[in-house]
Amino acid sequence: MVNLTLTVDENVLKKARLRALQEDTSVNACVRAFLDQYASGDDNSALTQQRLSAERIIQMAQECHAGGGLDGRQWTRDDLYER
């Protein structure tokens, strides 16, 4: 194995160390696993799935035509929360 030096924001590293501690692992092991998945082109990785899911949600939101009726009516807050 070779050594790799990274520059990371101090707050990010603190949060990563805390999370790794909670998961009974190390930041080093997490980075190693990420790089292994990244290098192998593993499309089933959790990060890839999250990215694809987020892209799909954005696409659905852009295709959605909700918000107004067929006549172009715009809903008001009072319409939605009639008392």
C-alpha positions as a Markdown table, in Angstrom:
| # | Residue | x | y | z |
|---|---|---|---|---|
| 1 | Met | 0.0 | 0.0 | 0.0 |
| 2 | Val | 1.0 | 3.6 | -0.5 |
| 3 | Asn | 0.3 | 6.7 | 1.6 |
| 4 | Leu | -2.0 | 9.4 | 0.3 |
| 5 | Thr | -2.1 | 13.0 | 1.7 |
| 6 | Leu | -5.4 | 14.9 | 1.5 |
| 7 | Thr | -6.4 | 18.3 | 2.5 |
| 8 | Val | -9.8 | 18.3 | 4.2 |
| 9 | Asp | -11.8 | 21.0 | 6.0 |
| 10 | Glu | -11.2 | 20.6 | 9.8 |
| 11 | Asn | -14.9 | 20.6 | 10.6 |
| 12 | Val | -15.6 | 17.9 | 8.0 |
| 13 | Leu | -12.8 | 15.7 | 9.4 |
| 14 | Lys | -14.1 | 16.1 | 13.0 |
| 15 | Lys | -17.6 | 15.1 | 11.9 |
| 16 | Ala | -16.2 | 12.2 | 9.9 |
| 17 | Arg | -14.2 | 11.0 | 12.9 |
| 18 | Leu | -17.2 | 11.1 | 15.1 |
| 19 | Arg | -19.4 | 9.2 | 12.6 |
| 20 | Ala | -16.6 | 6.6 | 12.1 |
| 21 | Leu | -16.3 | 6.1 | 15.8 |
| 22 | Gln | -20.1 | 5.5 | 16.1 |
| 23 | Glu | -19.8 | 3.0 | 13.3 |
| 24 | Asp | -16.8 | 1.3 | 14.9 |
| 25 | Thr | -14.5 | 2.0 | 12.0 |
| 26 | Ser | -12.0 | 4.7 | 11.0 |
| 27 | Val | -12.0 | 7.6 | 8.5 |
| 28 | Asn | -9.1 | 5.8 | 6.8 |
| 29 | Ala | -11.1 | 2.7 | 6.3 |
| 30 | Cys | -14.1 | 4.7 | 5.0 |
| 31 | Val | -11.9 | 6.6 | 2.5 |
| 32 | Arg | -10.2 | 3.3 | 1.4 |
| 33 | Ala | -13.6 | 1.6 | 0.8 |
| 34 | Phe | -14.8 | 4.7 | -1.1 |
| 35 | Leu | -11.7 | 4.7 | -3.3 |
| 36 | Asp | -12.0 | 1.0 | -3.9 |
| 37 | Gln | -15.6 | 1.3 | -5.1 |
| 38 | Tyr | -14.8 | 4.4 | -7.1 |
| 39 | Ala | -11.9 | 2.8 | -8.8 |
| 40 | Ser | -13.8 | -0.3 | -9.7 |
| 41 | Gly | -16.6 | 1.7 | -11.2 |
| 42 | Asp | -19.1 | -0.1 | -9.0 |
| 43 | Asp | -22.5 | 1.4 | -10.0 |
| 44 | Asn | -24.3 | -0.2 | -7.1 |
| 45 | Ser | -22.5 | 1.8 | -4.5 |
| 46 | Ala | -24.7 | 3.7 | -2.0 |
| 47 | Leu | -23.3 | 7.1 | -3.1 |
| 48 | Thr | -24.2 | 6.3 | -6.8 |
| 49 | Gln | -27.7 | 5.1 | -5.8 |
| 50 | Gln | -28.2 | 8.3 | -3.7 |
| 51 | Arg | -27.1 | 10.5 | -6.7 |
| 52 | Leu | -29.4 | 8.6 | -9.1 |
| 53 | Ser | -32.3 | 8.9 | -6.7 |
| 54 | Ala | -31.8 | 12.6 | -6.2 |
| 55 | Glu | -31.6 | 13.2 | -10.0 |
| 56 | Arg | -34.8 | 11.3 | -10.5 |
| 57 | Ile | -36.6 | 13.4 | -7.8 |
| 58 | Ile | -35.4 | 16.6 | -9.5 |
| 59 | Gln | -36.5 | 15.3 | -12.9 |
| 60 | Met | -40.0 | 14.4 | -11.5 |
| 61 | Ala | -40.3 | 17.8 | -9.9 |
| 62 | Gln | -39.5 | 19.5 | -13.2 |
| 63 | Glu | -42.0 | 17.4 | -15.1 |
| 64 | Cys | -44.7 | 18.0 | -12.5 |
| 65 | His | -47.4 | 20.5 | -13.5 |
| 66 | Ala | -49.1 | 20.8 | -10.2 |
| 67 | Gly | -49.9 | 24.1 | -8.5 |
| 68 | Gly | -52.7 | 25.4 | -10.7 |
| 69 | Gly | -56.0 | 24.2 | -12.2 |
| 70 | Leu | -56.7 | 23.8 | -15.8 |
| 71 | Asp | -57.9 | 27.3 | -16.0 |
| 72 | Gly | -54.6 | 28.6 | -14.6 |
| 73 | Arg | -56.0 | 29.3 | -11.2 |
| 74 | Gln | -53.4 | 29.7 | -8.5 |
| 75 | Trp | -54.1 | 28.4 | -5.0 |
| 76 | Thr | -53.8 | 30.7 | -2.1 |
| 77 | Arg | -52.9 | 29.7 | 1.5 |
| 78 | Asp | -56.5 | 30.4 | 2.6 |
| 79 | Asp | -57.8 | 28.0 | -0.1 |
| 80 | Leu | -55.6 | 25.2 | 1.2 |
| 81 | Tyr | -56.2 | 25.8 | 4.9 |
| 82 | Glu | -60.0 | 26.7 | 5.0 |
| 83 | Arg | -61.1 | 27.1 | 8.5 |
